[in-house]
Amino acid sequence: MYDPHADESPFNALPPVVVLLAMVMAAVEIVLQAGASGFVGGPQAVGWRLAAFEDYAFLPAVWEFMIGSGQFPLEQMRRFVTYPFIHGSFTHAAFAIVIVLAIGKAVGEIFSAVSVLAVFFISSIFGALVYGSFVSINAPLLGGYPGGYGLIGAFTFLLWVNLAAVGANSMRAFSLIGVLMGIQLVFGVLFGAGYDWIADLSGFVAGFLLSFIVSPGGWSRVVAKIRRD
């Protein structure tokens, strides 16, 4: 049987703002991969990724210096919103893009485009702030994971509200983040992962709490659903 939708692009089903975030991540990674492979930029392009780390990743030492000096120049503050688009490798970028596309689709179907952007970037900023406050080593924070985990927080909020509305155990909504944190713990034990999980978990918390404000109906919707239980 002929399916009139068979030729439609799979991106048509995704909220445009989610596609935009994923495309920026992908475009940056493609350029860095092309430079490292020698396809563009000449010999100096091999060092583009390292240069991107130095110029656009969030660096705890830079943040500590700004706090100590009381000076917050724009060229350094921009790191809070540029680091989500810089990744350590193709695989690192690919997983971040998958999270943004998969979870962003579910959230973007309910939240407005502005709300999705607010969740992603505010979660990224909050994740970096917490990371910079608790991590003493100058390991750069990079990648779209804190923002992606912020979207997971928003998705968890939606599940939490819906489960509460039907009288189900609302704590089931937190099973996804529990599984993800468990996987990160295992990888940390086996492969000696760093402290990025601090930013990821902080991004989740920010995304969940921010949803009380930016979700359709906001806090009043939550209160109304809980009162009906």
C-alpha positions, 0 to 999 in steps of 0.5 A: 500500500502506498504511504503518502508520507514515505518520502517525508524527511524524518526531520519534519517530525522534529521541532525546528529548535531541536533540529537547530541545536543538533545541526550546530553541534554537528556542523562544529564537529564536522569542521573539526573532523575535516580539519583534523583529517587535513581536508580543510585549513591546511596543516594548522587545522590539525590543532583546531580542536585544541584551539577550540578547547582553549577559546570556547570550552568552560575552564574552571581556572578561568572562572576562578580567576574571574571570581577572584579578580571581580572582572567578567569580560565577555570573551570569557563569559561566552564560554558558558554558552559556547562549550555545549557545541565543542566536543572531545571527539566524534563519538562524544558529539554523536551521543550528545546529538542523539540525546538532544534529538531524542529527548528534545523531540518529546520536550519540544512537542509540549514546550515552546521553542523559547522554552526549549532554548531556555532549558538547554542553555540555562541548564548548560550555564548552571551545570558549568557554574556547579562544575566550576565551584566543585572541581578544583582541577582545570579539566575543561568542561565541554559538550552538550551533555549538561544541556541535554540532561536539562532536557531530560530534566524537563522530560522527567517533569512532564512524566512526573506531572502526568503520573501524578495526574493519574494517581500513579507513582510519580517517582517512576518519572526519575527512573531514566535519570537514575539509569543514566547516572548508574551507567556513568558511575559504572563507566567512571569505575571501569574507565576512570571518567572525570567529573563531568557528571557533576555538570550533567546532574546539575543540568538535570536539576536545572531543567527539572526546576525550570520546567515549573516556570517555562512549561505550558501552564507552569506552576499553576498547572502542577498545583491543579493536577496535584489538587485533583489527586 
